Amino acid sequence: MRKLMLLLSALVMTFSVFAKTPFTEAAFKEAQANNEVILIDVFATWCPTCKRQSMILADYFHKNPASKVKVLVVDFDEQKDWVSYFKAPRQSTLILYKGEKQLWFSVAETKADAITQQLTNAEKL
């Protein structure tokens, strides 16, 4: 039981390390204009793949607290116009930008190494 409590505590701490920002057009355009690294996360609360991706992202930001990646979350159920705009075929779509340039597009990726490598590479640009 003690191990389970320690594991749950670690997960809670990991999730509190980074903030996902709800997607707005203004936030996206501002980040693009500032040539920031932007991760568009097409997310649904009921999606188990999305939850796995969130754990991977939380771990990445926990290990990289100085990361400048801006995570903007598109609500798959409520922001259908933006889901279409980003050509996301389903929830669990991740799209990485550096300013206006799209660097990566992925659907249902849950390999931590693949996601973290893309984020790391984008931050080096």
C-alpha positions as CSV (number, residue, x, y, z in Angstrom):
1,M,0.0,0.0,0.0
2,R,2.9,2.4,0.8
3,K,4.4,1.8,-2.6
4,L,1.1,2.6,-4.3
5,M,0.8,5.9,-2.3
6,L,4.3,6.9,-3.3
7,L,3.6,6.2,-6.9
8,L,0.4,8.2,-6.8
9,S,2.2,11.1,-5.1
10,A,4.8,11.0,-7.8
11,L,2.2,11.1,-10.5
12,V,0.4,14.1,-9.0
13,M,3.7,16.0,-8.7
14,T,4.6,15.1,-12.3
15,F,1.2,16.4,-13.6
16,S,1.6,19.7,-11.7
17,V,4.9,20.5,-13.4
18,F,3.5,21.8,-16.7
19,A,0.4,23.6,-17.7
20,K,-1.7,22.9,-20.8
21,T,-3.3,26.0,-22.1
22,P,-6.7,25.8,-23.7
23,F,-6.4,26.6,-27.4
24,T,-7.5,30.0,-28.6
25,E,-6.8,31.5,-32.0
26,A,-5.2,34.5,-30.4
27,A,-2.8,32.4,-28.3
28,F,-1.8,30.3,-31.3
29,K,-1.2,33.4,-33.6
30,E,0.7,35.2,-30.9
31,A,3.0,32.1,-30.3
32,Q,3.5,31.8,-34.1
33,A,4.4,35.5,-34.4
34,N,6.9,35.1,-31.5
35,N,8.4,32.1,-33.3
36,E,7.8,29.9,-30.3
37,V,7.7,26.1,-30.3
38,I,4.0,25.1,-30.1
39,L,2.5,21.7,-29.5
40,I,-1.1,21.4,-30.5
41,D,-2.7,18.6,-28.5
42,V,-6.0,17.5,-29.9
43,F,-7.4,16.1,-26.7
44,A,-10.6,14.4,-25.4
45,T,-11.2,13.7,-21.7
46,W,-12.6,10.3,-22.5
47,C,-9.7,9.2,-24.6
48,P,-7.2,6.7,-23.0
49,T,-4.6,7.4,-25.7
50,C,-4.8,11.2,-24.8
51,K,-4.3,10.4,-21.2
52,R,-1.2,8.3,-22.0
53,Q,0.2,11.2,-24.1
54,S,-0.5,13.6,-21.2
55,M,1.6,11.4,-18.9
56,I,4.4,11.4,-21.4
57,L,4.2,15.2,-21.7
58,A,4.1,15.6,-18.0
59,D,7.2,13.5,-17.6
60,Y,9.0,15.5,-20.4
61,F,8.3,18.8,-18.7
62,H,9.3,17.3,-15.3
63,K,12.6,16.3,-16.7
64,N,13.0,19.6,-18.7
65,P,11.6,22.3,-16.4
66,A,13.2,25.1,-18.6
67,S,11.4,23.9,-21.7
68,K,9.9,26.7,-23.8
69,V,7.4,24.4,-25.6
70,K,3.9,26.0,-25.4
71,V,1.2,23.3,-25.2
72,L,-2.2,24.4,-26.6
73,V,-5.0,22.0,-26.1
74,V,-7.8,21.7,-28.7
75,D,-10.9,20.2,-27.2
76,F,-11.8,17.4,-29.7
77,D,-15.5,17.5,-28.7
78,E,-16.0,21.3,-28.4
79,Q,-13.7,22.9,-31.0
80,K,-14.6,21.0,-34.1
81,D,-13.7,23.9,-36.4
82,W,-10.1,23.8,-35.1
83,V,-10.0,20.0,-35.3
84,S,-10.8,20.4,-39.0
85,Y,-8.4,23.3,-39.4
86,F,-5.5,21.2,-38.1
87,K,-6.7,18.2,-40.2
88,A,-6.8,16.0,-37.1
89,P,-8.4,12.8,-38.1
90,R,-9.2,12.0,-34.4
91,Q,-8.4,12.9,-30.8
92,S,-4.8,12.1,-29.7
93,T,-3.4,14.1,-32.6
94,L,-0.2,16.0,-31.8
95,I,1.1,18.7,-34.1
96,L,4.4,20.5,-33.4
97,Y,5.2,23.9,-34.8
98,K,8.2,26.3,-34.7
99,G,6.5,29.6,-35.4
100,E,4.5,29.1,-38.6
101,K,6.4,26.1,-39.7
102,Q,4.8,22.7,-39.0
103,L,7.6,20.3,-37.9
104,W,5.7,17.1,-36.9
105,F,2.2,15.6,-37.2
106,S,1.3,12.4,-35.3
107,V,-1.8,10.5,-34.5
108,A,-2.1,8.2,-31.4
109,E,1.6,8.2,-30.7
110,T,2.3,6.7,-27.3
111,K,6.0,5.9,-27.5
112,A,7.6,8.3,-25.1
113,D,10.9,8.3,-27.0
114,A,9.2,9.4,-30.2
115,I,7.3,12.2,-28.6
116,T,10.2,13.5,-26.4
117,Q,12.7,13.3,-29.3
118,Q,10.4,15.5,-31.4
119,L,10.1,18.1,-28.6
120,T,13.8,18.0,-27.9
121,N,14.6,18.5,-31.6
122,A,12.2,21.4,-32.0
123,E,13.7,23.2,-29.0
124,K,17.1,23.1,-30.6
125,L,15.9,25.0,-33.6
